[in-house]
Amino acid sequence: MSKKTAKYLECCLYFTANSLARHINRMAEEAFAPVGLSPSYAYLMLLVNERPGLTQNQLSREMNLQPSTMTRFVDKLEVRGVLKREQEGKTTRIYPTKTGQRLEKDIIKALKTLYDRYCEELGEEFAVKITADIHRANALMAPE
């Protein structure tokens, strides 16, 4: 790789963040395969299990996803029977089903598998630090 190309690829937050995301996503897909949910769906289920009754807009904000994406996620998980919508006046709230609640142990196990895997690859100290740094960067860039 030329120095010029390296400058563009190695010194660009956009490229390096997306490249890292692809690596972590592959690990996450493998870790969550036994659960039968994609990592994004599993995180949504964690939120719904922990805080039943959130609205789709609240879930969208929590996960930094567009409302239309959240609608697709909720639609798919509702069809799978792991969550349900309940109408309260004009507000629709999202709740886990019993089946969805039972997934939590497997989701937590997958999270541990993923954590162990990236700590093995990166070293635990660095993995914890980079996670905290990325979280801080996300918080700084989040709209008010």
TIVO-2410 file (N, C-alpha, C; in nm, 3 decimals):
# residues 144
REC num residu      c1      c2      c3 atome chaine
REC   1      M   0.086  -0.118   0.000     N      A
REC   1      M   0.000   0.000   0.000    CA      A
REC   1      M   0.090   0.123   0.000     C      A
REC   2      S   0.055   0.219  -0.082     N      A
REC   2      S   0.135   0.341  -0.088    CA      A
REC   2      S   0.109   0.427   0.035     C      A
REC   3      K   0.200   0.517   0.061     N      A
REC   3      K   0.184   0.608   0.176    CA      A
REC   3      K   0.060   0.695   0.159     C      A
REC   4      K   0.033   0.734   0.036     N      A
REC   4      K  -0.085   0.817   0.009    CA      A
REC   4      K  -0.213   0.740   0.040     C      A
REC   5      T  -0.221   0.615  -0.008     N      A
REC   5      T  -0.338   0.532   0.019    CA      A
REC   5      T  -0.352   0.505   0.168     C      A
REC   6      A  -0.241   0.473   0.233     N      A
REC   6      A  -0.242   0.448   0.378    CA      A
REC   6      A  -0.296   0.569   0.452     C      A
REC   7      K  -0.257   0.688   0.407     N      A
REC   7      K  -0.305   0.812   0.471    CA      A
REC   7      K  -0.458   0.819   0.465     C      A
REC   8      Y  -0.514   0.785   0.351     N      A
REC   8      Y  -0.659   0.790   0.336    CA      A
REC   8      Y  -0.730   0.682   0.417     C      A
REC   9      L  -0.672   0.563   0.420     N      A
REC   9      L  -0.738   0.451   0.486    CA      A
REC   9      L  -0.713   0.445   0.635     C      A
REC  10      E  -0.592   0.470   0.678     N      A
REC  10      E  -0.555   0.454   0.817    CA      A
REC  10      E  -0.582   0.577   0.903     C      A
REC  11      C  -0.596   0.690   0.842     N      A
REC  11      C  -0.612   0.815   0.918    CA      A
REC  11      C  -0.751   0.875   0.902     C      A
REC  12      C  -0.844   0.795   0.858     N      A
REC  12      C  -0.980   0.843   0.837    CA      A
REC  12      C  -1.075   0.772   0.933     C      A
REC  13      L  -1.139   0.848   1.020     N      A
REC  13      L  -1.231   0.791   1.118    CA      A
REC  13      L  -1.342   0.712   1.048     C      A
REC  14      Y  -1.395   0.765   0.939     N      A
REC  14      Y  -1.502   0.697   0.868    CA      A
REC  14      Y  -1.458   0.557   0.825     C      A
REC  15      F  -1.344   0.550   0.756     N      A
REC  15      F  -1.300   0.420   0.705    CA      A
REC  15      F  -1.263   0.325   0.818     C      A
REC  16      T  -1.186   0.372   0.915     N      A
REC  16      T  -1.141   0.282   1.022    CA      A
REC  16      T  -1.257   0.236   1.110     C      A
REC  17      A  -1.352   0.324   1.138     N      A
REC  17      A  -1.468   0.286   1.220    CA      A
REC  17      A  -1.553   0.182   1.148     C      A
REC  18      N  -1.574   0.200   1.019     N      A
REC  18      N  -1.653   0.104   0.942    CA      A
REC  18      N  -1.580  -0.029   0.926     C      A
REC  19      S  -1.451  -0.024   0.908     N      A
REC  19      S  -1.374  -0.148   0.897    CA      A
REC  19      S  -1.382  -0.226   1.029     C      A
REC  20      L  -1.364  -0.157   1.141     N      A
REC  20      L  -1.376  -0.221   1.271    CA      A
REC  20      L  -1.517  -0.277   1.291     C      A
REC  21      A  -1.617  -0.201   1.251     N      A
REC  21      A  -1.756  -0.246   1.265    CA      A
REC  21      A  -1.780  -0.375   1.187     C      A
REC  22      R  -1.720  -0.387   1.070     N      A
REC  22      R  -1.736  -0.511   0.993    CA      A
REC  22      R  -1.672  -0.629   1.066     C      A
REC  23      H  -1.554  -0.609   1.123     N      A
REC  23      H  -1.489  -0.717   1.199    CA      A
REC  23      H  -1.575  -0.758   1.319     C      A
REC  24      I  -1.620  -0.660   1.396     N      A
REC  24      I  -1.700  -0.688   1.516    CA      A
REC  24      I  -1.834  -0.749   1.477     C      A
REC  25      N  -1.891  -0.703   1.367     N      A
REC  25      N  -2.020  -0.758   1.323    CA      A
REC  25      N  -2.007  -0.907   1.289     C      A
REC  26      R  -1.899  -0.945   1.223     N      A
REC  26      R  -1.879  -1.088   1.193    CA      A
REC  26      R  -1.872  -1.169   1.323     C      A
REC  27      M  -1.798  -1.118   1.420     N      A
REC  27      M  -1.789  -1.186   1.550    CA      A
REC  27      M  -1.926  -1.195   1.616     C      A
REC  28      A  -2.000  -1.086   1.611     N      A
REC  28      A  -2.132  -1.081   1.675    CA      A
REC  28      A  -2.228  -1.178   1.607     C      A
REC  29      E  -2.228  -1.183   1.476     N      A
REC  29      E  -2.316  -1.276   1.403    CA      A
REC  29      E  -2.288  -1.419   1.447     C      A
REC  30      E  -2.161  -1.454   1.461     N      A
REC  30      E  -2.124  -1.588   1.506    CA      A
REC  30      E  -2.171  -1.612   1.650     C      A
REC  31      A  -2.149  -1.515   1.737     N      A
REC  31      A  -2.185  -1.530   1.878    CA      A
REC  31      A  -2.336  -1.543   1.897     C      A
REC  32      F  -2.413  -1.471   1.817     N      A
REC  32      F  -2.559  -1.471   1.834    CA      A
REC  32      F  -2.630  -1.578   1.751     C      A
REC  33      A  -2.558  -1.648   1.666     N      A
REC  33      A  -2.621  -1.752   1.583    CA      A
REC  33      A  -2.698  -1.855   1.667     C      A
REC  34      P  -2.644  -1.902   1.781     N      A
REC  34      P  -2.721  -2.000   1.860    CA      A
REC  34      P  -2.853  -1.945   1.917     C      A
REC  35      V  -2.863  -1.813   1.930     N      A
REC  35      V  -2.985  -1.750   1.982    CA      A
REC  35      V  -3.094  -1.749   1.875     C      A
REC  36      G  -3.051  -1.747   1.748     N      A
REC  36      G  -3.147  -1.741   1.639    CA      A
REC  36      G  -3.194  -1.600   1.609     C      A
REC  37      L  -3.120  -1.501   1.661     N      A
REC  37      L  -3.150  -1.360   1.635    CA      A
REC  37      L  -3.024  -1.290   1.587     C      A
REC  38      S  -3.042  -1.191   1.502     N      A
REC  38      S  -2.927  -1.108   1.468    CA      A
REC  38      S  -2.889  -1.027   1.593     C      A
REC  39      P  -2.766  -0.980   1.600     N      A
REC  39      P  -2.726  -0.900   1.717    CA      A
REC  39      P  -2.819  -0.780   1.742     C      A
REC  40      S  -2.859  -0.711   1.638     N      A
REC  40      S  -2.946  -0.593   1.655    CA      A
REC  40      S  -3.080  -0.633   1.717     C      A
REC  41      Y  -3.137  -0.743   1.670     N      A
REC  41      Y  -3.263  -0.790   1.727    CA      A
REC  41      Y  -3.245  -0.832   1.872     C      A
REC  42      A  -3.132  -0.893   1.901     N      A
REC  42      A  -3.105  -0.937   2.038    CA      A
REC  42      A  -3.094  -0.816   2.132     C      A
REC  43      Y  -3.027  -0.710   2.088     N      A
REC  43      Y  -3.017  -0.590   2.172    CA      A
REC  43      Y  -3.154  -0.527   2.192     C      A
REC  44      L  -3.236  -0.527   2.089     N      A
REC  44      L  -3.372  -0.477   2.102    CA      A
REC  44      L  -3.449  -0.559   2.206     C      A
REC  45      M  -3.433  -0.691   2.202     N      A
REC  45      M  -3.502  -0.775   2.300    CA      A
REC  45      M  -3.453  -0.747   2.442     C      A
REC  46      L  -3.324  -0.720   2.458     N      A
REC  46      L  -3.273  -0.684   2.591    CA      A
REC  46      L  -3.342  -0.558   2.643     C      A
REC  47      L  -3.354  -0.458   2.557     N      A
REC  47      L  -3.421  -0.333   2.597    CA      A
REC  47      L  -3.567  -0.358   2.633     C      A
REC  48      V  -3.636  -0.433   2.550     N      A
REC  48      V  -3.779  -0.459   2.573    CA      A
REC  48      V  -3.798  -0.542   2.700     C      A
REC  49      N  -3.711  -0.639   2.723     N      A
REC  49      N  -3.720  -0.720   2.845    CA      A
REC  49      N  -3.690  -0.637   2.969     C      A
REC  50      E  -3.592  -0.549   2.959     N      A
REC  50      E  -3.552  -0.470   3.076    CA      A
REC  50      E  -3.651  -0.356   3.104     C      A
REC  51      R  -3.706  -0.299   2.998     N      A
REC  51      R  -3.795  -0.183   3.014    CA      A
REC  51      R  -3.921  -0.201   2.931     C      A
REC  52      P  -4.006  -0.297   2.970     N      A
REC  52      P  -4.128  -0.321   2.893    CA      A
REC  52      P  -4.215  -0.196   2.888     C      A
REC  53      G  -4.277  -0.176   2.774     N      A
REC  53      G  -4.369  -0.064   2.760    CA      A
REC  53      G  -4.309   0.058   2.693     C      A
REC  54      L  -4.184   0.051   2.649     N      A
REC  54      L  -4.127   0.162   2.574    CA      A
REC  54      L  -4.199   0.175   2.440     C      A
REC  55      T  -4.202   0.294   2.386     N      A
REC  55      T  -4.259   0.315   2.254    CA      A
REC  55      T  -4.153   0.287   2.148     C      A
REC  56      Q  -4.196   0.272   2.024     N      A
REC  56      Q  -4.100   0.252   1.916    CA      A
REC  56      Q  -4.007   0.371   1.903     C      A
REC  57      N  -4.059   0.492   1.922     N      A
REC  57      N  -3.971   0.610   1.915    CA      A
REC  57      N  -3.866   0.608   2.025     C      A
REC  58      Q  -3.904   0.568   2.145     N      A
REC  58      Q  -3.807   0.558   2.254    CA      A
REC  58      Q  -3.701   0.452   2.221     C      A
REC  59      L  -3.745   0.339   2.169     N      A
REC  59      L  -3.651   0.234   2.130    CA      A
REC  59      L  -3.558   0.281   2.019     C      A
REC  60      S  -3.611   0.355   1.923     N      A
REC  60      S  -3.529   0.410   1.813    CA      A
REC  60      S  -3.420   0.500   1.868     C      A
REC  61      R  -3.457   0.588   1.961     N      A
REC  61      R  -3.356   0.677   2.020    CA      A
REC  61      R  -3.252   0.599   2.099     C      A
REC  62      E  -3.297   0.503   2.178     N      A
REC  62      E  -3.204   0.424   2.261    CA      A
REC  62      E  -3.101   0.351   2.175     C      A
REC  63      M  -3.145   0.301   2.060     N      A
REC  63      M  -3.056   0.221   1.975    CA      A
REC  63      M  -2.995   0.301   1.860     C      A
REC  64      N  -3.027   0.430   1.852     N      A
REC  64      N  -2.977   0.518   1.747    CA      A
REC  64      N  -3.012   0.462   1.608     C      A
REC  65      L  -3.140   0.425   1.593     N      A
REC  65      L  -3.191   0.374   1.466    CA      A
REC  65      L  -3.305   0.463   1.417     C      A
REC  66      Q  -3.322   0.468   1.287     N      A
REC  66      Q  -3.432   0.542   1.230    CA      A
REC  66      Q  -3.564   0.475   1.270     C      A
REC  67      P  -3.671   0.555   1.290     N      A
REC  67      P  -3.800   0.496   1.325    CA      A
REC  67      P  -3.848   0.389   1.225     C      A
REC  68      S  -3.822   0.410   1.098     N      A
REC  68      S  -3.865   0.310   0.997    CA      A
REC  68      S  -3.791   0.178   1.016     C      A
REC  69      T  -3.665   0.185   1.055     N      A
REC  69      T  -3.587   0.064   1.083    CA      A
REC  69      T  -3.644  -0.006   1.205     C      A
REC  70      M  -3.677   0.072   1.308     N      A
REC  70      M  -3.733   0.014   1.429    CA      A
REC  70      M  -3.866  -0.053   1.399     C      A
REC  71      T  -3.947   0.007   1.314     N      A
REC  71      T  -4.075  -0.053   1.276    CA      A
REC  71      T  -4.051  -0.190   1.213     C      A
REC  72      R  -3.955  -0.200   1.123     N      A
REC  72      R  -3.924  -0.330   1.060    CA      A
REC  72      R  -3.877  -0.430   1.164     C      A
REC  73      F  -3.792  -0.387   1.257     N      A
REC  73      F  -3.744  -0.477   1.363    CA      A
REC  73      F  -3.861  -0.529   1.446     C      A
REC  74      V  -3.946  -0.438   1.490     N      A
REC  74      V  -4.060  -0.476   1.574    CA      A
REC  74      V  -4.154  -0.567   1.496     C      A
REC  75      D  -4.180  -0.534   1.370     N      A
REC  75      D  -4.265  -0.620   1.287    CA      A
REC  75      D  -4.212  -0.763   1.283     C      A
REC  76      K  -4.083  -0.778   1.255     N      A
REC  76      K  -4.024  -0.912   1.243    CA      A
REC  76      K  -4.027  -0.987   1.376     C      A
REC  77      L  -3.998  -0.918   1.484     N      A
REC  77      L  -3.996  -0.985   1.614    CA      A
REC  77      L  -4.138  -1.017   1.663     C      A
REC  78      E  -4.233  -0.936   1.622     N      A
REC  78      E  -4.373  -0.964   1.656    CA      A
REC  78      E  -4.419  -1.091   1.583     C      A
REC  79      V  -4.384  -1.103   1.456     N      A
REC  79      V  -4.419  -1.222   1.379    CA      A
REC  79      V  -4.355  -1.347   1.441     C      A
REC  80      R  -4.234  -1.332   1.493     N      A
REC  80      R  -4.166  -1.445   1.558    CA      A
REC  80      R  -4.223  -1.478   1.695     C      A
REC  81      G  -4.310  -1.390   1.745     N      A
REC  81      G  -4.377  -1.417   1.872    CA      A
REC  81      G  -4.295  -1.386   1.996     C      A
REC  82      V  -4.193  -1.299   1.982     N      A
REC  82      V  -4.109  -1.268   2.098    CA      A
REC  82      V  -4.139  -1.130   2.159     C      A
REC  83      L  -4.216  -1.050   2.087     N      A
REC  83      L  -4.265  -0.926   2.145    CA      A
REC  83      L  -4.402  -0.895   2.088     C      A
REC  84      K  -4.468  -0.799   2.152     N      A
REC  84      K  -4.604  -0.762   2.108    CA      A
REC  84      K  -4.623  -0.612   2.127     C      A
REC  85      R  -4.712  -0.559   2.047     N      A
REC  85      R  -4.751  -0.419   2.057    CA      A
REC  85      R  -4.882  -0.411   2.135     C      A
REC  86      E  -4.892  -0.310   2.219     N      A
REC  86      E  -5.019  -0.284   2.288    CA      A
REC  86      E  -5.051  -0.136   2.271     C      A
REC  87      Q  -5.172  -0.112   2.227     N      A
REC  87      Q  -5.219   0.025   2.204    CA      A
REC  87      Q  -5.272   0.084   2.334     C      A
REC  88      E  -5.224   0.204   2.369     N      A
REC  88      E  -5.275   0.280   2.483    CA      A
REC  88      E  -5.313   0.417   2.431     C      A
REC  89      G  -5.438   0.433   2.394     N      A
REC  89      G  -5.480   0.558   2.331    CA      A
REC  89      G  -5.410   0.571   2.197     C      A
REC  90      K  -5.338   0.683   2.177     N      A
REC  90      K  -5.264   0.703   2.053    CA      A
REC  90      K  -5.122   0.646   2.058     C      A
REC  91      T  -5.084   0.597   2.173     N      A
REC  91      T  -4.948   0.547   2.193    CA      A
REC  91      T  -4.944   0.395   2.182     C      A
REC  92      T  -4.845   0.345   2.108     N      A
REC  92      T  -4.823   0.201   2.099    CA      A
REC  92      T  -4.698   0.169   2.180     C      A
REC  93      R  -4.714   0.076   2.272     N      A
REC  93      R  -4.602   0.034   2.356    CA      A
REC  93      R  -4.562  -0.108   2.319     C      A
REC  94      I  -4.434  -0.137   2.342     N      A
REC  94      I  -4.378  -0.267   2.304    CA      A
REC  94      I  -4.346  -0.346   2.430     C      A
REC  95      Y  -4.392  -0.472   2.432     N      A
REC  95      Y  -4.372  -0.560   2.547    CA      A
REC  95      Y  -4.316  -0.694   2.500     C      A
REC  96      P  -4.236  -0.758   2.584     N      A
REC  96      P  -4.191  -0.893   2.550    CA      A
REC  96      P  -4.303  -0.994   2.575     C      A
REC  97      T  -4.300  -1.100   2.500     N      A
REC  97      T  -4.388  -1.213   2.531    CA      A
REC  97      T  -4.310  -1.305   2.626     C      A
REC  98      K  -4.375  -1.409   2.674     N      A
REC  98      K  -4.306  -1.508   2.758    CA      A
REC  98      K  -4.188  -1.569   2.681     C      A
REC  99      T  -4.211  -1.597   2.552     N      A
REC  99      T  -4.104  -1.651   2.468    CA      A
REC  99      T  -3.987  -1.553   2.460     C      A
REC 100      G  -4.019  -1.426   2.443     N      A
REC 100      G  -3.915  -1.323   2.438    CA      A
REC 100      G  -3.839  -1.311   2.569     C      A
REC 101      Q  -3.908  -1.324   2.680     N      A
REC 101      Q  -3.842  -1.318   2.810    CA      A
REC 101      Q  -3.746  -1.435   2.828     C      A
REC 102      R  -3.785  -1.551   2.777     N      A
REC 102      R  -3.700  -1.670   2.791    CA      A
REC 102      R  -3.571  -1.660   2.708     C      A
REC 103      L  -3.568  -1.573   2.608     N      A
REC 103      L  -3.449  -1.555   2.526    CA      A
REC 103      L  -3.336  -1.485   2.601     C      A
REC 104      E  -3.370  -1.416   2.708     N      A
REC 104      E  -3.270  -1.331   2.774    CA      A
REC 104      E  -3.145  -1.407   2.817     C      A
REC 105      K  -3.160  -1.525   2.874     N      A
REC 105      K  -3.042  -1.602   2.918    CA      A
REC 105      K  -2.950  -1.633   2.800     C      A
REC 106      D  -3.008  -1.673   2.688     N      A
REC 106      D  -2.927  -1.703   2.570    CA      A
REC 106      D  -2.861  -1.578   2.514     C      A
REC 107      I  -2.932  -1.466   2.519     N      A
REC 107      I  -2.875  -1.339   2.471    CA      A
REC 107      I  -2.756  -1.298   2.558     C      A
REC 108      I  -2.771  -1.309   2.689     N      A
REC 108      I  -2.663  -1.274   2.781    CA      A
REC 108      I  -2.543  -1.366   2.757     C      A
REC 109      K  -2.569  -1.493   2.732     N      A
REC 109      K  -2.461  -1.588   2.703    CA      A
REC 109      K  -2.388  -1.548   2.574     C      A
REC 110      A  -2.464  -1.508   2.472     N      A
REC 110      A  -2.404  -1.465   2.345    CA      A
REC 110      A  -2.321  -1.338   2.365     C      A
REC 111      L  -2.371  -1.246   2.446     N      A
REC 111      L  -2.294  -1.124   2.477    CA      A
REC 111      L  -2.160  -1.158   2.541     C      A
REC 112      K  -2.162  -1.254   2.632     N      A
REC 112      K  -2.038  -1.297   2.700    CA      A
REC 112      K  -1.943  -1.361   2.599     C      A
REC 113      T  -1.998  -1.443   2.510     N      A
REC 113      T  -1.916  -1.505   2.406    CA      A
REC 113      T  -1.851  -1.399   2.318     C      A
REC 114      L  -1.928  -1.301   2.277     N      A
REC 114      L  -1.877  -1.191   2.195    CA      A
REC 114      L  -1.769  -1.114   2.270     C      A
REC 115      Y  -1.796  -1.078   2.395     N      A
REC 115      Y  -1.699  -1.004   2.476    CA      A
REC 115      Y  -1.568  -1.084   2.487     C      A
REC 116      D  -1.579  -1.211   2.519     N      A
REC 116      D  -1.460  -1.295   2.532    CA      A
REC 116      D  -1.381  -1.299   2.401     C      A
REC 117      R  -1.453  -1.307   2.291     N      A
REC 117      R  -1.387  -1.317   2.161    CA      A
REC 117      R  -1.312  -1.190   2.126     C      A
REC 118      Y  -1.376  -1.072   2.143     N      A
REC 118      Y  -1.302  -0.952   2.105    CA      A
REC 118      Y  -1.195  -0.916   2.207     C      A
REC 119      C  -1.212  -0.957   2.332     N      A
REC 119      C  -1.105  -0.938   2.430    CA      A
REC 119      C  -0.985  -1.027   2.396     C      A
REC 120      E  -1.013  -1.146   2.347     N      A
REC 120      E  -0.905  -1.236   2.304    CA      A
REC 120      E  -0.828  -1.175   2.187     C      A
REC 121      E  -0.901  -1.115   2.095     N      A
REC 121      E  -0.837  -1.056   1.976    CA      A
REC 121      E  -0.762  -0.926   2.009     C      A
REC 122      L  -0.822  -0.843   2.092     N      A
REC 122      L  -0.767  -0.710   2.118    CA      A
REC 122      L  -0.690  -0.698   2.249     C      A
REC 123      G  -0.712  -0.791   2.339     N      A
REC 123      G  -0.663  -0.775   2.476    CA      A
REC 123      G  -0.772  -0.705   2.555     C      A
REC 124      E  -0.801  -0.755   2.675     N      A
REC 124      E  -0.915  -0.703   2.750    CA      A
REC 124      E  -0.902  -0.554   2.782     C      A
REC 125      E  -0.784  -0.511   2.825     N      A
REC 125      E  -0.767  -0.370   2.862    CA      A
REC 125      E  -0.796  -0.278   2.744     C      A
REC 126      F  -0.741  -0.312   2.628     N      A
REC 126      F  -0.764  -0.230   2.509    CA      A
REC 126      F  -0.910  -0.237   2.465     C      A
REC 127      A  -0.970  -0.356   2.471     N      A
REC 127      A  -1.110  -0.373   2.431    CA      A
REC 127      A  -1.201  -0.287   2.517     C      A
REC 128      V  -1.177  -0.285   2.647     N      A
REC 128      V  -1.259  -0.205   2.739    CA      A
REC 128      V  -1.238  -0.056   2.710     C      A
REC 129      K  -1.113  -0.016   2.686     N      A
REC 129      K  -1.084   0.125   2.660    CA      A
REC 129      K  -1.145   0.171   2.528     C      A
REC 130      I  -1.128   0.093   2.422     N      A
REC 130      I  -1.181   0.136   2.293    CA      A
REC 130      I  -1.334   0.141   2.296     C      A
REC 131      T  -1.396   0.048   2.369     N      A
REC 131      T  -1.541   0.050   2.383    CA      A
REC 131      T  -1.586   0.179   2.452     C      A
REC 132      A  -1.517   0.215   2.559     N      A
REC 132      A  -1.550   0.339   2.632    CA      A
REC 132      A  -1.527   0.462   2.544     C      A
REC 133      D  -1.419   0.461   2.468     N      A
REC 133      D  -1.390   0.576   2.379    CA      A
REC 133      D  -1.495   0.589   2.269     C      A
REC 134      I  -1.536   0.476   2.211     N      A
REC 134      I  -1.638   0.481   2.106    CA      A
REC 134      I  -1.771   0.525   2.164     C      A
REC 135      H  -1.804   0.476   2.284     N      A
REC 135      H  -1.928   0.519   2.350    CA      A
REC 135      H  -1.925   0.671   2.372     C      A
REC 136      R  -1.813   0.721   2.419     N      A
REC 136      R  -1.800   0.868   2.443    CA      A
REC 136      R  -1.817   0.944   2.312     C      A
REC 137      A  -1.753   0.896   2.204     N      A
REC 137      A  -1.765   0.962   2.074    CA      A
REC 137      A  -1.911   0.963   2.027     C      A
REC 138      N  -1.979   0.851   2.044     N      A
REC 138      N  -2.122   0.846   2.009    CA      A
REC 138      N  -2.203   0.947   2.089     C      A
REC 139      A  -2.174   0.956   2.218     N      A
REC 139      A  -2.247   1.051   2.303    CA      A
REC 139      A  -2.220   1.194   2.259     C      A
REC 140      L  -2.096   1.225   2.223     N      A
REC 140      L  -2.064   1.360   2.178    CA      A
REC 140      L  -2.132   1.396   2.046     C      A
REC 141      M  -2.154   1.296   1.963     N      A
REC 141      M  -2.210   1.321   1.830    CA      A
REC 141      M  -2.363   1.307   1.828     C      A
REC 142      A  -2.421   1.260   1.936     N      A
REC 142      A  -2.565   1.240   1.941    CA      A
REC 142      A  -2.637   1.374   1.935     C      A
REC 143      P  -2.746   1.379   1.858     N      A
REC 143      P  -2.824   1.503   1.855    CA      A
REC 143      P  -2.887   1.529   1.991     C      A
REC 144      E  -2.902   1.653   2.024     N      A
REC 144      E  -2.957   1.692   2.154    CA      A
REC 144      E  -3.103   1.659   2.165     C      A
***
